[in-house]
């Protein structure tokens, strides 16, 4: 399955990229397993996607929970939660 991955805010800066096209393995079937797959890249990827730092996800511009699934061709965005004041 191929998807577009978008990274915003601190992720964009830490990863040195704002977007990538990725061919996912079969085990990356929901947001949580996708994050685990990204964390396996090691280094800063491990730091950002291991679950130690809060992240939100959106699929096709709609906020989703970590158990949300996606399909071929979807756009998946990751970003830190934002607080207002």
KOLTORRO-705530 format. One record per residue: residue number from 0; residue in one letter; x, y, z of N, C-alpha, C in turn. Coordinates in Angstrom, 3 decimals, always signed. Each point is the difference from the previous one (the first is absolute). Last residue first. Layout:
// KOLTORRO-705530
{NUM; 'A'; {X; Y; Z}; {X; Y; Z}; {X; Y; Z}},
...
// end
This chain:
// KOLTORRO-705530
{84; 'X'; {-4.994; +29.362; +24.055}; {+0.016; +0.727; +1.252}; {-0.532; +1.401; -0.173}},
{83; 'X'; {+0.969; -5.563; -2.129}; {-0.354; +1.411; -0.192}; {+0.027; +0.742; +1.330}},
{82; 'X'; {+2.605; -4.590; -2.277}; {-0.881; +0.536; +1.048}; {-0.248; +1.457; -0.273}},
{81; 'X'; {+1.486; -4.728; -2.906}; {+0.110; +1.459; +0.160}; {-0.948; +0.417; +1.117}},
{80; 'X'; {+2.858; -4.797; -1.677}; {-1.249; +0.650; +0.405}; {+0.240; +1.489; +0.250}},
{79; 'X'; {+3.104; -2.461; -3.581}; {-0.169; +0.048; +1.453}; {-1.341; +0.635; +0.341}},
{78; 'X'; {+0.605; -2.779; -4.593}; {+0.328; +1.304; +0.569}; {-0.149; -0.058; +1.518}},
{77; 'X'; {-0.517; -2.876; -5.198}; {+0.366; -0.083; +1.412}; {+0.415; +1.374; +0.480}},
{76; 'X'; {-3.022; -2.478; -4.378}; {+0.782; +1.100; +0.559}; {+0.249; -0.249; +1.484}},
{75; 'X'; {-1.488; -2.653; -4.887}; {+0.043; -0.122; +1.454}; {+0.940; +1.071; +0.533}},
{74; 'X'; {-2.993; -1.584; -4.668}; {+0.970; +0.968; +0.510}; {-0.088; -0.049; +1.528}},
{73; 'X'; {-1.324; -3.952; -3.981}; {-0.374; +0.977; +1.020}; {+1.169; +0.911; +0.353}},
{72; 'X'; {+0.014; -3.893; -3.087}; {-0.200; +1.327; -0.553}; {-0.374; +1.064; +1.007}},
{71; 'X'; {-1.002; -5.021; +1.245}; {+0.941; +0.388; -1.045}; {-0.361; +1.376; -0.546}},
{70; 'X'; {-1.908; -0.735; +4.801}; {+0.053; -0.833; -1.206}; {+1.016; +0.566; -0.992}},
{69; 'X'; {-1.270; -0.187; +5.777}; {+0.126; +0.812; -1.205}; {+0.116; -0.936; -1.186}},
{68; 'X'; {-1.624; +0.176; +5.749}; {+0.652; -0.635; -1.148}; {+0.032; +0.974; -1.173}},
{67; 'X'; {-0.182; +0.619; +5.700}; {-0.595; +0.256; -1.317}; {+0.807; -0.692; -1.098}},
{66; 'X'; {+0.903; +0.331; +4.872}; {-0.467; -1.274; -0.543}; {-0.662; +0.160; -1.371}},
{65; 'X'; {+1.698; +3.731; +2.627}; {+1.117; -0.863; -0.397}; {-0.433; -1.362; -0.526}},
{64; 'X'; {-3.227; +4.316; -0.623}; {+0.618; -0.674; +1.145}; {+1.091; -0.936; -0.518}},
{63; 'X'; {-1.500; +4.553; -2.738}; {-0.366; -1.388; +0.273}; {+0.690; -0.483; +1.270}},
{62; 'X'; {-1.378; +4.701; -3.399}; {+0.637; -0.537; +1.193}; {-0.507; -1.404; +0.279}},
{61; 'X'; {+0.169; +2.115; -4.919}; {-0.948; -0.199; +1.094}; {+0.744; -0.617; +1.174}},
{60; 'X'; {+1.866; +0.872; -4.508}; {-0.336; +1.261; +0.661}; {-1.089; -0.116; +1.060}},
{59; 'X'; {+1.981; -3.844; -2.261}; {-0.729; +0.818; -0.972}; {-0.627; +1.229; +0.668}},
{58; 'X'; {+1.739; -2.497; +3.619}; {-0.055; -0.741; -1.262}; {-0.889; +0.801; -0.933}},
{57; 'X'; {+3.108; +1.053; +4.714}; {-1.172; +0.267; -0.834}; {+0.122; -0.848; -1.256}},
{56; 'X'; {+2.233; +0.419; +5.449}; {+0.015; -0.439; -1.395}; {-1.302; +0.401; -0.673}},
{55; 'X'; {+3.517; +1.236; +4.585}; {-1.346; -0.167; -0.548}; {+0.158; -0.432; -1.443}},
{54; 'X'; {+3.370; -0.252; +4.679}; {-0.237; +0.281; -1.420}; {-1.473; -0.175; -0.304}},
{53; 'X'; {+3.941; +0.239; +4.469}; {-1.374; +0.003; -0.521}; {-0.065; +0.398; -1.471}},
{52; 'X'; {+4.080; -2.698; +2.400}; {-0.381; +1.390; -0.248}; {-1.395; +0.004; -0.616}},
{51; 'X'; {+1.858; -4.118; +1.066}; {+0.443; +0.795; +1.146}; {-0.389; +1.465; -0.134}},
{50; 'X'; {-0.586; -3.620; -3.298}; {-1.103; +0.176; +0.931}; {+0.371; +0.803; +1.231}},
{49; 'X'; {+2.602; -1.094; -4.136}; {-0.054; -1.139; +0.930}; {-1.139; +0.104; +1.001}},
{48; 'X'; {+1.627; +3.162; -3.670}; {-1.130; -0.886; -0.255}; {-0.133; -1.179; +0.963}},
{47; 'X'; {+3.522; +3.593; +0.114}; {-1.272; +0.656; -0.302}; {-1.192; -0.951; -0.056}},
{46; 'X'; {+4.551; -1.557; +0.795}; {-0.348; +1.000; +1.011}; {-1.401; +0.563; -0.221}},
{45; 'X'; {+1.833; -2.901; -3.240}; {-0.333; -0.733; +1.230}; {-0.468; +0.970; +1.076}},
{44; 'X'; {+1.658; +1.884; -3.878}; {-1.283; -0.654; -0.301}; {-0.482; -0.772; +1.229}},
{43; 'X'; {+4.298; +1.952; +0.035}; {-1.056; +0.981; +0.261}; {-1.385; -0.582; -0.288}},
{42; 'X'; {+3.266; -3.814; +0.178}; {+0.403; +1.385; +0.191}; {-1.160; +0.904; +0.348}},
{41; 'X'; {-1.465; -4.460; -2.507}; {+1.034; +0.326; +0.981}; {+0.263; +1.488; +0.111}},
{40; 'X'; {-3.242; -2.980; -2.517}; {+1.062; +0.635; -0.775}; {+1.154; +0.426; +0.900}},
{39; 'X'; {-4.183; -1.806; +1.599}; {+1.042; -0.989; -0.297}; {+1.122; +0.564; -0.859}},
{38; 'X'; {-4.017; +2.466; +1.040}; {+0.949; -0.004; +1.117}; {+1.160; -0.970; -0.252}},
{37; 'X'; {-3.676; +0.119; -3.030}; {+0.857; +1.180; -0.148}; {+1.062; +0.044; +1.094}},
{36; 'X'; {-3.202; -3.388; +0.302}; {+0.844; -0.233; -1.172}; {+0.948; +1.179; -0.218}},
{35; 'X'; {-3.244; +0.410; +3.336}; {+1.005; -0.986; +0.410}; {+0.969; -0.276; -1.147}},
{34; 'X'; {-3.692; +2.732; -0.903}; {+0.951; +0.710; +0.847}; {+1.110; -0.948; +0.470}},
{33; 'X'; {-3.512; -1.885; -2.393}; {+0.793; +0.849; -0.892}; {+1.050; +0.761; +0.809}},
{32; 'X'; {-3.142; -2.524; +2.336}; {+1.007; -0.871; -0.609}; {+0.852; +0.766; -1.017}},
{31; 'X'; {-3.515; +2.394; +2.093}; {+0.939; -0.490; +1.013}; {+1.090; -0.871; -0.616}},
{30; 'X'; {-3.588; +1.550; -2.767}; {+0.927; +1.070; +0.381}; {+1.051; -0.497; +0.984}},
{29; 'X'; {-1.858; -3.774; -3.096}; {-0.704; +1.083; +0.686}; {+1.046; +1.022; +0.461}},
{28; 'X'; {+1.359; -3.776; -2.471}; {-1.400; -0.007; -0.425}; {-0.849; +1.052; +0.685}},
{27; 'X'; {+5.037; -2.281; -0.856}; {-0.389; +1.392; +0.252}; {-1.423; +0.196; -0.507}},
{26; 'X'; {+2.231; -4.166; -0.689}; {-0.292; +0.175; +1.433}; {-0.375; +1.435; +0.369}},
{25; 'X'; {+1.348; -1.339; -4.490}; {-1.338; -0.486; +0.349}; {-0.342; +0.247; +1.460}},
{24; 'X'; {+3.510; +3.342; -2.255}; {-0.085; -1.456; +0.136}; {-1.405; -0.396; +0.454}},
{23; 'X'; {+0.986; +4.542; -2.932}; {-0.076; -0.562; +1.342}; {-0.010; -1.520; -0.026}},
{22; 'X'; {+1.817; +4.390; -2.956}; {-0.621; -1.296; -0.247}; {+0.053; -0.748; +1.318}},
{21; 'X'; {+0.133; +5.553; -0.981}; {+0.507; -1.220; +0.613}; {-0.794; -1.209; -0.459}},
{20; 'X'; {+1.392; +5.612; -0.779}; {-0.872; -1.052; -0.514}; {+0.589; -1.302; +0.525}},
{19; 'X'; {+0.456; +5.067; +2.273}; {+0.613; -1.114; -0.718}; {-1.082; -0.922; -0.518}},
{18; 'X'; {+1.115; +5.262; +2.648}; {-0.858; -0.932; -0.737}; {+0.830; -1.130; -0.568}},
{17; 'X'; {+1.833; +3.578; +2.597}; {-1.395; +0.332; +0.250}; {-0.944; -1.018; -0.625}},
{16; 'X'; {+5.381; +0.047; +2.138}; {-0.883; -0.227; -1.155}; {-1.416; +0.393; +0.379}},
{15; 'X'; {+3.798; -0.312; +3.052}; {+0.596; +0.621; -1.175}; {-0.811; -0.217; -1.267}},
{14; 'X'; {-0.642; -1.280; +4.854}; {+0.201; -1.006; -1.033}; {+0.669; +0.563; -1.246}},
{13; 'X'; {-1.073; +2.840; +3.745}; {+0.808; -1.109; +0.514}; {+0.350; -1.005; -1.090}},
{12; 'X'; {-2.905; +3.685; -1.044}; {+1.349; +0.455; +0.328}; {+0.894; -1.157; +0.437}},
{11; 'X'; {-4.517; -0.896; -0.865}; {+0.626; +0.456; -1.242}; {+1.441; +0.413; +0.262}},
{10; 'X'; {-2.638; -1.050; +3.733}; {+0.356; -1.189; -0.780}; {+0.729; +0.390; -1.275}},
{9; 'X'; {-1.841; +3.320; +2.872}; {+1.288; -0.524; +0.471}; {+0.428; -1.231; -0.785}},
{8; 'X'; {-3.738; +2.228; -2.544}; {+0.561; +0.612; +1.215}; {+1.321; -0.654; +0.384}},
{7; 'X'; {-2.677; -3.063; -3.332}; {-0.168; +1.420; +0.308}; {+0.716; +0.381; +1.292}},
{6; 'X'; {-0.464; -3.983; -4.314}; {+0.526; +0.276; +1.334}; {-0.048; +1.508; +0.234}},
{5; 'X'; {-2.218; -4.255; -3.413}; {+0.318; +1.415; +0.195}; {+0.406; +0.213; +1.452}},
{4; 'X'; {-0.648; -4.178; -3.992}; {+0.193; +0.336; +1.411}; {+0.429; +1.451; +0.092}},
{3; 'X'; {-2.660; -3.520; -3.683}; {+0.786; +1.219; +0.177}; {+0.062; +0.285; +1.493}},
{2; 'X'; {-0.530; -5.011; -2.446}; {-0.677; +1.140; +0.613}; {+0.941; +1.199; -0.010}},
{1; 'X'; {-0.794; -5.533; -1.964}; {+0.743; +1.259; -0.069}; {-0.854; +1.115; +0.590}},
{0; 'X'; {+0.413; -5.740; +0.313}; {-0.842; +1.166; +0.000}; {+0.893; +1.237; +0.000}},
// end
